[in-house]
Amino acid sequence: MHFLILPALFLGSLALTTPAVGQQVFNVRDAGATGDGETLDTTAIQKCLNDCGQAGGGVVLLPAGTYLSEPIKIRTKTTLRLERGAILLATGDRSAFERDNEPGKFDHFLTGKDLEDVTIEGEGTIDGGGQAWWVAAEAARQAKSGYTLPRPNLIVLTRVKNLTVRGVTIQNAPKFHFVPTECDGVLVEDATFLAPERAPNTDAIDPSMCVDVVVRRCVIDVGDDNIAVKSGKRADGREFAAHGLTVTDCTFKHGHGMSIGSETVGGVKDVVVRDCTFENTVNGIRIKSDRKRGGTVENLTCENITMKNVAGAITITSYYPKIPATDEPQPVTKTTPKYRNITIRNLTATSTKDAGFLVGLPESPIENVLLENVTIDSQRAGLEIRHVRGVVLRNVNVTAAKGEPLVVGDAEPVID
């Protein structure tokens, strides 16, 4: 049934559940969805998404219930709204994701390409059913360190202009939860991302080659990167494939922290992280890359940050996954990491391991770093600063249980 909604007041959570005046609503129940959690509702959901796109936009509505589904595609000018008590649940049937004639390749659960004005919102939940995938993935990782077993991501939206995720809970992805790719104008607000602490590769938000991204007031508690800004290739007409990311007022719980990389070939510019808390994360603030997939990362500002029981407060390194004890310079190439203009101020942290690392390459030192009003209490080693040019430490207090609070090599920090 298609109908026009009458005027309504937009107060509090009603803004998430009440369509705007004149928006056409496509209720999946009217299209035959059962919402019983056992019957596949893929056909009804996809019909509503298709009808909404063909109508020029509107709202696809999931009332309370559990909607079991195979992979689906969202259309342009579409709002996918999950009311309180609604769960969009990905099937655990592996064959539903396998690509024909492409062994080892999978379709992602919720996808869309070349769209505009797409919104996912409400007080409901999108659940990836990752439990069906994690055991094999962890076994593969244990057998080969660093290996990521191929499997679907939960939400991958590509080349979308004006993309919003608001209010929903997104949880239990087989692999990454939300991957906006080559998007322009992304807003994620008041959302919750959940996966068990050891669920492998379950990044929460991975903006890839995106422009103008805002993440605010989110709770992120997952098994891998809480947020990871990626820039895996160069973008036509842009010096930096990824630029303009702001993260504010977010709570990071389990996970691998606020990351840039490891893919930075296309460049990353203008990242601001402000007024955030970290608790029990594996990392705090991190830039990670290496000589094979590096690029320029410049203008990172982090301020007003509180960390508790993190396993390393600051990790900015041109080596990944492991920092060697010593290294010799190598020729500079198109994929040599280059980091510059990094400011971290008003940060207080307790670390269960080392205080952290600022480690560049001998052939490509990190440039222009300011640490100001930074206090780190480490249960192991102090803060290592190696291959860095132009580093200023202003009111920095590092306490280390083992060794010196500052471990300096090929760097001359100015200490105020």
N, C-alpha and C positions, 0 to 999 in steps of 0.2 A: 504494500500500500504506500502511495506517495501522497504527502499532504504538506500544506504550508503551516508553519507554526505561528501562533498569534503572539503579539507583543508580551514580553515578560520582564520582570525585574531581574537584574544581574547582581546578586548580592552573594558574597562569600563563595561557597562551592557551587552555587547555581551557575556561575559563569562557566563551569566545566561541563555542565549537564544540560543546559538549556540552549537550544539552537538560536542563532540570531534571527531577527525578523526576516521572513521571506526565504529562509534556507529550506531546501527540500530535504526531507528526512527519509532514509531508506533503512527500515528496521529489519534486521536479519531474521527475526521471528516471522515477520510477514512473508519472507521469502522461503520459509520452510525450515529454518534452523531449530533444532530441538533444545540445545543448551543443556543436555543431560550428562555431558562429559564422557559419553561412551559412543554415541553415534557421530560419524563424521559429518560436520557441518560445512565442509569446504565449499560445496556447490552453492549453498545459499549465501555464504559470506562473499564469495567471489562475484556472484550475480549482483549483489548490492553494490560492491565496489565498481563493477563495470557500468551498471546503470547510473551510478552517481557521476562517474566520469563522462559518460555519454550525455548526461543532462546538463553538463557545464558546471558541475560542482554541487556540493551539499554535504550532508552528514550521513555517514553509515553508523547506525546505532546498534550497540550490543547491550541489551538489558541484562539484569542479573541472571547468571547461569554460567555453566562451563561449556565452552564451545571448542570442541576438538576439531583440529583442522590440519590439513596438509598445506604445503606452501601456497601463499596467496600474493597477489600483486595489487598495490594501491594505485589509484589514478590521480590525475591532476585536479587541483582545486577541491580536494576531498579532505574532510575531517573524519577520522576514525575515532568514535567516541565510545568509551567503555564505562558504563554506569557502575556505581558502587555494587559490588558483588558479582560483576562480570569478569570472567577469566577466559582469555583467548589462549588455548592450550595447543602447543604443537604436538602432533602425533609422534609417538616413539617408533613408528615404523620406518626403518632405515630406507626401504625401497622407495618411499614417497619422496625422498630427497635426491636419490641417485640420478645422475644424468645419463640419458641414453647414449651409448657409444662413447662415453667418456669415463672409463673406470677410475675410481678414486676421486671424482669430482662430484660436488653436491650443489643443489639449489639451496639458497638461503630461505628462511621461513617467510619473512615479510619483505618484499622488494618493490622497487619502482624506479624508473629512469626517465630523465628528461621531462620533469614535471615542474609545476609551480604551485605555491600556496597549499602545502600539505601539512596537516596537523594530526597528531595522535594525542588524545587527551582523555581526561576523565578520572574517576576514582577507582577504576578497575585495574586488572593485572594482565600482562602478556607474559606467558610462561613458556619457556623453550623446551621443557621436558628434558633437560640436559642429563639427568640421571641415566638415561639410556645410552649415553655416549661417553661419559667421563671415565668409567672403569677401564675401557680399552685405551683411551687417550693417555691416562696416567701410566698404564702398563708400558705403552710405547715410549713414553718419556723416560721412564725408569730404565728401560732397555738401552736407550740412546739419549744421552743428556742433551737437552735443548730441542729435541725433536717435537714437532707439532703434528699430531695425527690429523689428516684431512677430515673435516666435518663441517656442517653448516654453521653459519652465523645466524643470529636471531633476526635482526633488522638491518638491512643494507639498502640505503636510499642514495641514488646516484644522480648527480646533476639536477638537483632540486633547488629552485629559487624560492626562498621564504619557507623554511621548514621549522615546525614547532613541535616539541614534545613537552607536554604539560600535565603534571599531577599524577600520572600513572605510575604503577610499579612494574618494572621490567626485570624479570628474574629467570635464573636457571637456564641460561643459553647453552647450547651444545658447545659453542666456542665464544666468539665476541658477542656482546649484547646489542650495541647500537653503533653502526658504522656509517655516518654520513660521508659521502665520497664526492669530491669535486662540487660541493654545494656552496651556494652563495646566500648568506643570511640564515643562520641556524640558531634557534633559541631552545634551550632545555632548562625548564624551571620547575621547581617543586616536585621533582620526580624522585623515585627511589629505585636503586639498582641493587639486586641481591643475588648472591650465589655463595655456596659454602666456601670457607677459607681456602680449601685445597682443591677446589674444582679447577682443573687445568685450563689455562689460556682463556679464562672467562673475563677478559677486559670489559669494563662497563661502557665507556664512551670513547670511541676512537675516531675523531675527526681526521679525515684523510684528504689532503689537498683542498681544504675548505677555506673560505673567506668570510670574515665577520661572524664569529661564533661566540655565543654567550651561554655560559652554564651557571645557573644561580640557584641557591637554596635547595640543593640536591643532597640526598643521603646515598652514599656509595659504599657498599660492603660486599666485596667480590673476591675471586681467587687469583686475580692478576692485576694488570694496570687499572687503577681507578679511572684515570683519564690518560690517554696516550695520543699526542698530536703527531700525525704521520705525514710525510711528504716524500713519497716513494719515487716520483719522477718529476721532471720539469714541466711547467705549464706554459702553453703558448701565450705570449703577450704579457706575462707576469714574471718579474724577477724572482719573486718568492711564491711558490705554489700554494703555500699555507701562510696566511697572515691575518692578524686581527682576532685573537682568541682571548676572551675574558672569563675568568672563573672566580666567582664571588660567593661568600656565605655558604660554602659547602662543607659537609661533614664526610671525611674519608675514614672509613673503618678498616677492616681487613682488605688487603690488596697491595699492589706494588707502587702505589703513590701517584703523584702528579708528574707525568712523564712527557718528554719530547723525544721522539725516535722510537725504534732505532733507525727507521728509514727517514733520512733527511736530505736525500739527493736533490729534491726540488726546492729546498730552502724553507725555513720557518722564520717569520718575523713578527714582532709585536705581540708577545704573550704576557698577560697580566694575571697573577693569582693573588687574591686579596681576601682577608677576613675569613680564612678557612681553618678548620681543625683536623688534625690527623691523630688517629689512635690505633695502635697495633698494626700499622702498615709495615710492609717489608722495606719500603723506601719512603722518603718524604718528597722533596723536590728533586727531580732527576732529568738530566739530559744524557741520552745514551746513543752511541753510534759507533761506527768503526771505519776503517780505511776503504772498505768495499761498498758502503752504502751511506756515506756521509755527504753533507752539504753545509751550507751556511746557516747558522742559527744565530739571530741577533735580536737584541732588545727583549730580554726576559726580565720582568719585574715581579718580585714576590714580596708581599708585605703584610704585616699583621697576621702572622701564622703561629699557631700553637700546635705542638706535637707532643704526644705522650706514648712512650714505649714503642717508638719506631725503630726499625733495624737499620739505622743510617738516616740522618736528617737531610743531608745535602749530598747528592751523588751526580756530579757533572763531569763526564769522562768521555774521551774519544776512543775508548776501548770498550768492547762489549762482545761476549758477556763477562770477560774477566780482565782485570787490570794486571799487566805483568809487573814484576818487581823492577826490571830494567828493560830498556829498549833502545834501538839505534834508529836514527832518522832515515826515512825513506823518501823517494821522490814524491813531490806533490802532484796529485792527479785531480780529475774532475770529481772524484768521490772522496777526497780528503775532508774530514770534518773540520769546520771552522766555526768557533763559537766566540761571540764578542758582545759586549755591552750587557752585562748581567748584574742586576741589583737585587740583593736580598736584605731586607731590613725589618726590624721589629719581629724577630723570630725567636721563639723559646721552645726548646726541645729536650726531651729525655730519650736517649738512645740505648737500646739493649745491646748494640754492637758498637761499631766505630762511629765517631762523630760524623765523618763523611769524607768526600773526595772532591778536589778540584784538580783534575788530571788531564792535561792536553797531550798532544803529540810533540815529540822533539822537533819535527819539521813544521808543526802547526800549533803553536801555543794558544791557549785560551787568552783572550784579550779584554781588558777593561772590566774588572770585577770589583764591585763594592759590596762588602758585608758590613752592615751598620745595625747596631743594637741587636746583636745576635748572641744568644746564650744557649750552649749545648752541653748537657751533662751526659757523658758517655760511659758505659760500663766496660768498654774495651779501649781501643786506641783513639787518638785524637783526630784532628782534621788534617788530611794530607793535601798539600798544595805543591803541584809539580808541573812544570812546563806551562807557566802562566806569566803573562806580561801585563803590568799595570793593575795589580791587585791592591786594594785598600781595605784595611780592617779597622773599622771605627767602632769603638766600644764593643768589642767582640770578646766573649768569655767562654772558653772551652775547657771543660774539666774531663780528664781522661783517667781511667782506672789503671791503664798500662802505658808507660812511655810519656813522651812530651805531648802537651796539648796541641801544638802545631808541629807538623812534620813537613819541612820545606825542602824542595829540590828544584833547581833550575827556575827559581822565582825569587823576587825581592819584594815581599809585601811591605807596604807602608802601614805602620801600626799607629793609629791615633789613640 
